[in-house]
């Protein structure tokens, strides 16, 4: 373990915090802005590319801890490519099919370096299945985080909680290098967070939200979360439960309402129909909705930390508890939506 971790964290925080005004100025100069609209919450054109500042924080901190975290360089390189892809899309919108293809190729490249979910016996076909599941996991989580980035401070604040939870579990299981990597990224997110809360001055943009999603998915794949196979799978699902729920719930509602039919339409479609939007429609103020989701995220993370030394039955119970919690939330949202539609008619 690095003897000067607090210096690394300070460098990461300051690099992120101090680079935000520079990145914001560049976004304004080149007009890389998120314009307001009927499907968006903000009222004025807001600079994008905030994720670049988070990246600078991670990059600076990683330089001071390169010896400890060098084995995770493929995740960092993959995240860099995702950041570049997202930044290009923020500046000049790319087609959904091209983005999906490139995201899948980047995820495939990470798998080819040896990072993959392990849950099946030895054998060629089993490894092929694991590789396919890993690619689906990475592409799914990075897009789920892009879905989550809809209110001030929501995605980046949730990432801090997720990364802190991962770091606690990793430290408890003596995976100190990956824990250090997680904390450096969490601190970089904290450096950006003050600019992304109330009276937002800059957004993460797709560059930032997909970058965070990719890094979290990569850390989830790289970590050895438990000896028991079921627990090993359950812990990352619990930690990232909120963005996973938001993606599944929103996708299900869109399919049910015949708004999307294909994966490409799924990536292309945007609207005010995410978990956080429904909370605002139910009467929460935007900040209140963000804090509510923080607490849900924290509750799931606490369950994940407590699960570390358990076996398959406890893992299934924890997942069932999370499923029922989100089921109740989904039922309340659907009921409120129907009532709202009845009032309109």
GULO-447719 format. One record per residue (C-alpha): residue in three letters; x, y, z; residue number from 1. Coordinates in steps of 0.001 Angstrom, whole numbers, plus 500000, padded with zeros to 6 digits. Example, Ala and Ser with C-alpha at 12.3 -4.5 7.8 and 13.67 -1.06 7.14 Angstrom:
BEGIN
<site r="ALA" u="512300" v="495500" w="507800" k="1"/>
<site r="SER" u="513670" v="498940" w="507140" k="2"/>
END
This chain:
BEGIN
<site r="UNK" u="500000" v="500000" w="500000" k="1"/>
<site r="UNK" u="501270" v="503473" w="499148" k="2"/>
<site r="UNK" u="502703" v="505195" w="502264" k="3"/>
<site r="UNK" u="501212" v="508562" w="501248" k="4"/>
<site r="UNK" u="497592" v="507832" w="500259" k="5"/>
<site r="UNK" u="496299" v="511176" w="501520" k="6"/>
<site r="UNK" u="498696" v="513019" w="499201" k="7"/>
<site r="UNK" u="497360" v="510970" w="496284" k="8"/>
<site r="UNK" u="493775" v="511774" w="497253" k="9"/>
<site r="UNK" u="494581" v="515485" w="497604" k="10"/>
<site r="UNK" u="496187" v="515548" w="494152" k="11"/>
<site r="UNK" u="493183" v="513759" w="492656" k="12"/>
<site r="UNK" u="490695" v="516140" w="494283" k="13"/>
<site r="UNK" u="492582" v="519306" w="493339" k="14"/>
<site r="UNK" u="493216" v="518166" w="489756" k="15"/>
<site r="UNK" u="489504" v="517548" w="489291" k="16"/>
<site r="UNK" u="488309" v="520644" w="491163" k="17"/>
<site r="UNK" u="490731" v="523074" w="489509" k="18"/>
<site r="UNK" u="490251" v="521717" w="485990" k="19"/>
<site r="UNK" u="486464" v="522200" w="485980" k="20"/>
<site r="UNK" u="486606" v="525955" w="485150" k="21"/>
<site r="UNK" u="489056" v="525211" w="482317" k="22"/>
<site r="UNK" u="486882" v="522443" w="480873" k="23"/>
<site r="UNK" u="483784" v="524605" w="481302" k="24"/>
<site r="UNK" u="485460" v="527465" w="479427" k="25"/>
<site r="UNK" u="486398" v="525143" w="476558" k="26"/>
<site r="UNK" u="482856" v="523763" w="476369" k="27"/>
<site r="UNK" u="481469" v="527311" w="476204" k="28"/>
<site r="UNK" u="484025" v="528374" w="473608" k="29"/>
<site r="UNK" u="483292" v="525443" w="471297" k="30"/>
<site r="UNK" u="479560" v="525535" w="472102" k="31"/>
<site r="UNK" u="479443" v="522002" w="473489" k="32"/>
<site r="UNK" u="476257" v="522691" w="475404" k="33"/>
<site r="UNK" u="473178" v="520798" w="476530" k="34"/>
<site r="UNK" u="470249" v="522837" w="475276" k="35"/>
<site r="UNK" u="467045" v="522946" w="477365" k="36"/>
<site r="UNK" u="463932" v="521265" w="476029" k="37"/>
<site r="UNK" u="460581" v="519716" w="476988" k="38"/>
<site r="UNK" u="462240" v="516393" w="477876" k="39"/>
<site r="UNK" u="464918" v="517986" w="480084" k="40"/>
<site r="UNK" u="464975" v="519441" w="483592" k="41"/>
<site r="UNK" u="467320" v="522403" w="483077" k="42"/>
<site r="UNK" u="466147" v="525788" w="481790" k="43"/>
<site r="UNK" u="469333" v="527274" w="480303" k="44"/>
<site r="UNK" u="472037" v="525965" w="477962" k="45"/>
<site r="UNK" u="474645" v="524255" w="480156" k="46"/>
<site r="UNK" u="478238" v="523254" w="479273" k="47"/>
<site r="UNK" u="478973" v="519553" w="478907" k="48"/>
<site r="UNK" u="482306" v="517681" w="479196" k="49"/>
<site r="UNK" u="482417" v="517813" w="483006" k="50"/>
<site r="UNK" u="483489" v="514189" w="482949" k="51"/>
<site r="UNK" u="486804" v="515306" w="481468" k="52"/>
<site r="UNK" u="487586" v="517053" w="484774" k="53"/>
<site r="UNK" u="486817" v="513843" w="486686" k="54"/>
<site r="UNK" u="489139" v="512021" w="484290" k="55"/>
<site r="UNK" u="491928" v="514534" w="484966" k="56"/>
<site r="UNK" u="491507" v="513889" w="488688" k="57"/>
<site r="UNK" u="491770" v="510133" w="488217" k="58"/>
<site r="UNK" u="494726" v="510528" w="485858" k="59"/>
<site r="UNK" u="496655" v="512810" w="488235" k="60"/>
<site r="UNK" u="496046" v="510614" w="491269" k="61"/>
<site r="UNK" u="496927" v="507471" w="489322" k="62"/>
<site r="UNK" u="500312" v="508912" w="488329" k="63"/>
<site r="UNK" u="501262" v="509038" w="492014" k="64"/>
<site r="UNK" u="500059" v="505476" w="492587" k="65"/>
<site r="UNK" u="501016" v="503885" w="489277" k="66"/>
<site r="UNK" u="503084" v="501108" w="490846" k="67"/>
<site r="UNK" u="500151" v="499946" w="492971" k="68"/>
<site r="UNK" u="497416" v="500194" w="490332" k="69"/>
<site r="UNK" u="499293" v="499379" w="487108" k="70"/>
<site r="UNK" u="497546" v="495996" w="486818" k="71"/>
<site r="UNK" u="494274" v="497865" w="486249" k="72"/>
<site r="UNK" u="495660" v="499855" w="483330" k="73"/>
<site r="UNK" u="493337" v="498068" w="480829" k="74"/>
<site r="UNK" u="490315" v="499400" w="482740" k="75"/>
<site r="UNK" u="491796" v="502905" w="482690" k="76"/>
<site r="UNK" u="492547" v="502698" w="478952" k="77"/>
<site r="UNK" u="489060" v="501380" w="478232" k="78"/>
<site r="UNK" u="487590" v="504212" w="480298" k="79"/>
<site r="UNK" u="489698" v="506694" w="478343" k="80"/>
<site r="UNK" u="488293" v="505384" w="475045" k="81"/>
<site r="UNK" u="484737" v="505548" w="476399" k="82"/>
<site r="UNK" u="485384" v="509131" w="477556" k="83"/>
<site r="UNK" u="486640" v="510124" w="474091" k="84"/>
<site r="UNK" u="483644" v="508463" w="472424" k="85"/>
<site r="UNK" u="481264" v="510266" w="474769" k="86"/>
<site r="UNK" u="483019" v="513608" w="474260" k="87"/>
<site r="UNK" u="482707" v="513265" w="470481" k="88"/>
<site r="UNK" u="479018" v="512488" w="470914" k="89"/>
<site r="UNK" u="478589" v="515528" w="473187" k="90"/>
<site r="UNK" u="480214" v="517746" w="470558" k="91"/>
<site r="UNK" u="478626" v="516178" w="467503" k="92"/>
<site r="UNK" u="475930" v="513594" w="468054" k="93"/>
<site r="UNK" u="476844" v="510146" w="466750" k="94"/>
<site r="UNK" u="474328" v="507542" w="465647" k="95"/>
<site r="UNK" u="473083" v="505174" w="468338" k="96"/>
<site r="UNK" u="474185" v="502140" w="466308" k="97"/>
<site r="UNK" u="477755" v="503460" w="466021" k="98"/>
<site r="UNK" u="477945" v="504236" w="469743" k="99"/>
<site r="UNK" u="476612" v="500794" w="470681" k="100"/>
<site r="UNK" u="479063" v="499074" w="468341" k="101"/>
<site r="UNK" u="482076" v="501015" w="469631" k="102"/>
<site r="UNK" u="481050" v="500560" w="473272" k="103"/>
<site r="UNK" u="480759" v="496807" w="472684" k="104"/>
<site r="UNK" u="484175" v="496680" w="470992" k="105"/>
<site r="UNK" u="485803" v="498554" w="473886" k="106"/>
<site r="UNK" u="484149" v="496174" w="476363" k="107"/>
<site r="UNK" u="485331" v="493219" w="474246" k="108"/>
<site r="UNK" u="488876" v="494619" w="474284" k="109"/>
<site r="UNK" u="488811" v="494742" w="478087" k="110"/>
<site r="UNK" u="487629" v="491130" w="478220" k="111"/>
<site r="UNK" u="490475" v="490099" w="475912" k="112"/>
<site r="UNK" u="492998" v="491481" w="478427" k="113"/>
<site r="UNK" u="491756" v="488944" w="480975" k="114"/>
<site r="UNK" u="489069" v="490873" w="482856" k="115"/>
<site r="UNK" u="485819" v="488924" w="482878" k="116"/>
<site r="UNK" u="483105" v="487714" w="485223" k="117"/>
<site r="UNK" u="483909" v="484205" w="486503" k="118"/>
<site r="UNK" u="480957" v="482093" w="487560" k="119"/>
<site r="UNK" u="481007" v="478949" w="485378" k="120"/>
<site r="UNK" u="483160" v="475760" w="485309" k="121"/>
<site r="UNK" u="486295" v="475491" w="483185" k="122"/>
<site r="UNK" u="485792" v="474972" w="479455" k="123"/>
<site r="UNK" u="485834" v="476859" w="476150" k="124"/>
<site r="UNK" u="482070" v="477334" w="475861" k="125"/>
<site r="UNK" u="481778" v="478367" w="479497" k="126"/>
<site r="UNK" u="484514" v="480990" w="479036" k="127"/>
<site r="UNK" u="482797" v="482223" w="475867" k="128"/>
<site r="UNK" u="479546" v="482580" w="477805" k="129"/>
<site r="UNK" u="481335" v="484459" w="480594" k="130"/>
<site r="UNK" u="482927" v="486800" w="478041" k="131"/>
<site r="UNK" u="479546" v="487531" w="476456" k="132"/>
<site r="UNK" u="477938" v="488177" w="479852" k="133"/>
<site r="UNK" u="480826" v="490489" w="480802" k="134"/>
<site r="UNK" u="480408" v="492540" w="477619" k="135"/>
<site r="UNK" u="476659" v="492807" w="478263" k="136"/>
<site r="UNK" u="477370" v="493838" w="481872" k="137"/>
<site r="UNK" u="479844" v="496573" w="480906" k="138"/>
<site r="UNK" u="477720" v="498024" w="478090" k="139"/>
<site r="UNK" u="474604" v="497781" w="480257" k="140"/>
<site r="UNK" u="476113" v="499516" w="483301" k="141"/>
<site r="UNK" u="477771" v="502333" w="481335" k="142"/>
<site r="UNK" u="474450" v="503108" w="479631" k="143"/>
<site r="UNK" u="472585" v="502729" w="482929" k="144"/>
<site r="UNK" u="474818" v="505432" w="484401" k="145"/>
<site r="UNK" u="474093" v="507603" w="481396" k="146"/>
<site r="UNK" u="470385" v="507092" w="482163" k="147"/>
<site r="UNK" u="470979" v="508073" w="485794" k="148"/>
<site r="UNK" u="472568" v="511414" w="484923" k="149"/>
<site r="UNK" u="469356" v="513438" w="484904" k="150"/>
<site r="UNK" u="469432" v="515633" w="488028" k="151"/>
<site r="UNK" u="472106" v="517880" w="489527" k="152"/>
<site r="UNK" u="474665" v="515790" w="491379" k="153"/>
<site r="UNK" u="472807" v="512498" w="490976" k="154"/>
<site r="UNK" u="475179" v="510399" w="488870" k="155"/>
<site r="UNK" u="478465" v="511705" w="490265" k="156"/>
<site r="UNK" u="477222" v="511603" w="493874" k="157"/>
<site r="UNK" u="475910" v="508069" w="493429" k="158"/>
<site r="UNK" u="479286" v="507103" w="491958" k="159"/>
<site r="UNK" u="481025" v="508357" w="495119" k="160"/>
<site r="UNK" u="478798" v="506102" w="497251" k="161"/>
<site r="UNK" u="479257" v="503112" w="494910" k="162"/>
<site r="UNK" u="483034" v="503532" w="494802" k="163"/>
<site r="UNK" u="483295" v="504003" w="498569" k="164"/>
<site r="UNK" u="481334" v="500787" w="499072" k="165"/>
<site r="UNK" u="483545" v="498899" w="496642" k="166"/>
<site r="UNK" u="486620" v="500282" w="498428" k="167"/>
<site r="UNK" u="485381" v="499138" w="501858" k="168"/>
<site r="UNK" u="484740" v="495593" w="500630" k="169"/>
<site r="UNK" u="488033" v="495480" w="498730" k="170"/>
<site r="UNK" u="490004" v="496726" w="501732" k="171"/>
<site r="UNK" u="488333" v="494170" w="504013" k="172"/>
<site r="UNK" u="489318" v="491395" w="501598" k="173"/>
<site r="UNK" u="492937" v="492656" w="501282" k="174"/>
<site r="UNK" u="492550" v="493840" w="497675" k="175"/>
<site r="UNK" u="494314" v="497076" w="498549" k="176"/>
<site r="UNK" u="495407" v="498109" w="495052" k="177"/>
<site r="UNK" u="491895" v="498004" w="493598" k="178"/>
<site r="UNK" u="490582" v="499715" w="496743" k="179"/>
<site r="UNK" u="493105" v="502524" w="496200" k="180"/>
<site r="UNK" u="492070" v="502819" w="492547" k="181"/>
<site r="UNK" u="488407" v="503067" w="493599" k="182"/>
<site r="UNK" u="489092" v="505765" w="496192" k="183"/>
<site r="UNK" u="491147" v="507854" w="493739" k="184"/>
<site r="UNK" u="488192" v="507865" w="491335" k="185"/>
<site r="UNK" u="485752" v="508618" w="494170" k="186"/>
<site r="UNK" u="487839" v="511617" w="495271" k="187"/>
<site r="UNK" u="488031" v="512849" w="491666" k="188"/>
<site r="UNK" u="484227" v="512711" w="491582" k="189"/>
<site r="UNK" u="484098" v="514694" w="494827" k="190"/>
<site r="UNK" u="486240" v="517398" w="493222" k="191"/>
<site r="UNK" u="483638" v="517783" w="490479" k="192"/>
<site r="UNK" u="480536" v="517497" w="492676" k="193"/>
<site r="UNK" u="480426" v="521117" w="493997" k="194"/>
<site r="UNK" u="480077" v="522383" w="490415" k="195"/>
<site r="UNK" u="477320" v="519884" w="489643" k="196"/>
<site r="UNK" u="474927" v="520452" w="492526" k="197"/>
<site r="UNK" u="472291" v="523186" w="492847" k="198"/>
<site r="UNK" u="472681" v="525998" w="490281" k="199"/>
<site r="UNK" u="474633" v="523649" w="488076" k="200"/>
<site r="UNK" u="477529" v="525244" w="486199" k="201"/>
<site r="UNK" u="478479" v="522185" w="484151" k="202"/>
<site r="UNK" u="477137" v="518709" w="483339" k="203"/>
<site r="UNK" u="479051" v="515435" w="483211" k="204"/>
<site r="UNK" u="477846" v="514949" w="479658" k="205"/>
<site r="UNK" u="477716" v="511540" w="478031" k="206"/>
<site r="UNK" u="481514" v="511568" w="478199" k="207"/>
<site r="UNK" u="481407" v="511664" w="481998" k="208"/>
<site r="UNK" u="478383" v="509479" w="482724" k="209"/>
<site r="UNK" u="479467" v="506634" w="480430" k="210"/>
<site r="UNK" u="483058" v="506943" w="481685" k="211"/>
<site r="UNK" u="481892" v="506529" w="485293" k="212"/>
<site r="UNK" u="479628" v="503641" w="484294" k="213"/>
<site r="UNK" u="482474" v="501886" w="482487" k="214"/>
<site r="UNK" u="484897" v="502356" w="485386" k="215"/>
<site r="UNK" u="482370" v="501049" w="487914" k="216"/>
<site r="UNK" u="481539" v="498069" w="485705" k="217"/>
<site r="UNK" u="485262" v="497382" w="485255" k="218"/>
<site r="UNK" u="485979" v="497563" w="488985" k="219"/>
<site r="UNK" u="483032" v="495225" w="489595" k="220"/>
<site r="UNK" u="484539" v="492719" w="487149" k="221"/>
<site r="UNK" u="488092" v="493074" w="488518" k="222"/>
<site r="UNK" u="487183" v="492581" w="492173" k="223"/>
<site r="UNK" u="487072" v="489193" w="493890" k="224"/>
<site r="UNK" u="484064" v="489965" w="496054" k="225"/>
<site r="UNK" u="483587" v="486635" w="497819" k="226"/>
<site r="UNK" u="484503" v="482958" w="497752" k="227"/>
<site r="UNK" u="480916" v="481863" w="497141" k="228"/>
<site r="UNK" u="479902" v="482252" w="493486" k="229"/>
<site r="UNK" u="476395" v="483555" w="494207" k="230"/>
<site r="UNK" u="477689" v="486151" w="496673" k="231"/>
<site r="UNK" u="480394" v="487175" w="494179" k="232"/>
<site r="UNK" u="477674" v="488019" w="491644" k="233"/>
<site r="UNK" u="475229" v="489521" w="494142" k="234"/>
<site r="UNK" u="477553" v="492162" w="495624" k="235"/>
<site r="UNK" u="478138" v="494252" w="492441" k="236"/>
<site r="UNK" u="474439" v="493949" w="491525" k="237"/>
<site r="UNK" u="473460" v="495330" w="494937" k="238"/>
<site r="UNK" u="476036" v="498133" w="494860" k="239"/>
<site r="UNK" u="474888" v="499237" w="491395" k="240"/>
<site r="UNK" u="471253" v="498412" w="492104" k="241"/>
<site r="UNK" u="469835" v="501902" w="491505" k="242"/>
<site r="UNK" u="471142" v="502464" w="487954" k="243"/>
<site r="UNK" u="470297" v="498835" w="487099" k="244"/>
<site r="UNK" u="466742" v="499306" w="488398" k="245"/>
<site r="UNK" u="466358" v="502616" w="486570" k="246"/>
<site r="UNK" u="467480" v="501048" w="483295" k="247"/>
<site r="UNK" u="465244" v="497976" w="483631" k="248"/>
<site r="UNK" u="462189" v="499905" w="484854" k="249"/>
<site r="UNK" u="462475" v="502668" w="482257" k="250"/>
<site r="UNK" u="463105" v="500189" w="479442" k="251"/>
<site r="UNK" u="460145" v="498040" w="480518" k="252"/>
<site r="UNK" u="457817" v="501055" w="480615" k="253"/>
<site r="UNK" u="459002" v="502262" w="477209" k="254"/>
<site r="UNK" u="458461" v="498842" w="475650" k="255"/>
<site r="UNK" u="455061" v="498570" w="477325" k="256"/>
<site r="UNK" u="454073" v="501981" w="475963" k="257"/>
<site r="UNK" u="455493" v="501043" w="472517" k="258"/>
<site r="UNK" u="458039" v="503872" w="472532" k="259"/>
<site r="UNK" u="460966" v="501585" w="471632" k="260"/>
<site r="UNK" u="461314" v="498270" w="469789" k="261"/>
<site r="UNK" u="465047" v="497735" w="469206" k="262"/>
<site r="UNK" u="468347" v="498177" w="471062" k="263"/>
<site r="UNK" u="469199" v="501112" w="468792" k="264"/>
<site r="UNK" u="465887" v="502824" w="469588" k="265"/>
<site r="UNK" u="466606" v="502119" w="473270" k="266"/>
<site r="UNK" u="469919" v="503984" w="473040" k="267"/>
<site r="UNK" u="468479" v="506804" w="470950" k="268"/>
<site r="UNK" u="465314" v="507516" w="472951" k="269"/>
<site r="UNK" u="465397" v="510133" w="475709" k="270"/>
<site r="UNK" u="462608" v="511414" w="477892" k="271"/>
<site r="UNK" u="461505" v="512488" w="481352" k="272"/>
<site r="UNK" u="460498" v="508982" w="482377" k="273"/>
<site r="UNK" u="463367" v="507852" w="484595" k="274"/>
<site r="UNK" u="463246" v="506972" w="488294" k="275"/>
<site r="UNK" u="464383" v="510451" w="489341" k="276"/>
<site r="UNK" u="461885" v="512183" w="487032" k="277"/>
<site r="UNK" u="459002" v="510230" w="488550" k="278"/>
<site r="UNK" u="460138" v="511213" w="492051" k="279"/>
<site r="UNK" u="459989" v="514879" w="491009" k="280"/>
<site r="UNK" u="456544" v="514304" w="489476" k="281"/>
<site r="UNK" u="455436" v="512744" w="492776" k="282"/>
<site r="UNK" u="456251" v="516004" w="494566" k="283"/>
<site r="UNK" u="459934" v="515753" w="495462" k="284"/>
<site r="UNK" u="462080" v="518770" w="494793" k="285"/>
<site r="UNK" u="465026" v="517891" w="492535" k="286"/>
<site r="UNK" u="467481" v="518001" w="495455" k="287"/>
<site r="UNK" u="465088" v="515916" w="497548" k="288"/>
<site r="UNK" u="464868" v="513299" w="494794" k="289"/>
<site r="UNK" u="468667" v="513174" w="494608" k="290"/>
<site r="UNK" u="469008" v="512735" w="498386" k="291"/>
<site r="UNK" u="466297" v="510035" w="498352" k="292"/>
<site r="UNK" u="468219" v="508088" w="495702" k="293"/>
<site r="UNK" u="471460" v="508586" w="497661" k="294"/>
<site r="UNK" u="469825" v="506904" w="500668" k="295"/>
<site r="UNK" u="468463" v="504022" w="498575" k="296"/>
<site r="UNK" u="471954" v="503566" w="497117" k="297"/>
<site r="UNK" u="473525" v="503676" w="500581" k="298"/>
<site r="UNK" u="471043" v="501100" w="501919" k="299"/>
<site r="UNK" u="471882" v="498699" w="499091" k="300"/>
<site r="UNK" u="475606" v="499281" w="499624" k="301"/>
<site r="UNK" u="475305" v="498488" w="503338" k="302"/>
<site r="UNK" u="473589" v="495213" w="502402" k="303"/>
<site r="UNK" u="476451" v="494458" w="500006" k="304"/>
<site r="UNK" u="479093" v="495112" w="502689" k="305"/>
<site r="UNK" u="477266" v="492882" w="505189" k="306"/>
<site r="UNK" u="476988" v="490118" w="502588" k="307"/>
<site r="UNK" u="480739" v="489634" w="502208" k="308"/>
<site r="UNK" u="481138" v="486567" w="504453" k="309"/>
<site r="UNK" u="477768" v="484965" w="503689" k="310"/>
<site r="UNK" u="476750" v="482101" w="501406" k="311"/>
<site r="UNK" u="474351" v="481668" w="498487" k="312"/>
<site r="UNK" u="471079" v="481606" w="500521" k="313"/>
<site r="UNK" u="471868" v="484951" w="502150" k="314"/>
<site r="UNK" u="472866" v="486419" w="498772" k="315"/>
<site r="UNK" u="469567" v="485340" w="497250" k="316"/>
<site r="UNK" u="467685" v="486811" w="500219" k="317"/>
<site r="UNK" u="469518" v="490139" w="499840" k="318"/>
<site r="UNK" u="468725" v="490252" w="496122" k="319"/>
<site r="UNK" u="465102" v="489319" w="496842" k="320"/>
<site r="UNK" u="464902" v="492133" w="499403" k="321"/>
<site r="UNK" u="466278" v="494614" w="496852" k="322"/>
<site r="UNK" u="463901" v="493283" w="494194" k="323"/>
<site r="UNK" u="460896" v="493707" w="496496" k="324"/>
<site r="UNK" u="461984" v="497218" w="497509" k="325"/>
<site r="UNK" u="462290" v="498321" w="493903" k="326"/>
<site r="UNK" u="459055" v="496485" w="493088" k="327"/>
<site r="UNK" u="457219" v="498563" w="495698" k="328"/>
<site r="UNK" u="458783" v="501774" w="494356" k="329"/>
<site r="UNK" u="457850" v="500810" w="490785" k="330"/>
<site r="UNK" u="454270" v="499984" w="491790" k="331"/>
<site r="UNK" u="453878" v="503355" w="493537" k="332"/>
<site r="UNK" u="455286" v="505170" w="490504" k="333"/>
<site r="UNK" u="452955" v="503359" w="488092" k="334"/>
<site r="UNK" u="449947" v="504020" w="490351" k="335"/>
<site r="UNK" u="450842" v="507707" w="490628" k="336"/>
<site r="UNK" u="451314" v="507923" w="486869" k="337"/>
<site r="UNK" u="447880" v="506398" w="486224" k="338"/>
<site r="UNK" u="446291" v="508784" w="488697" k="339"/>
<site r="UNK" u="448025" v="511716" w="487024" k="340"/>
<site r="UNK" u="446744" v="510586" w="483617" k="341"/>
<site r="UNK" u="443209" v="510189" w="485008" k="342"/>
<site r="UNK" u="443295" v="513784" w="486283" k="343"/>
<site r="UNK" u="444474" v="514999" w="482866" k="344"/>
<site r="UNK" u="441518" v="513307" w="481200" k="345"/>
END
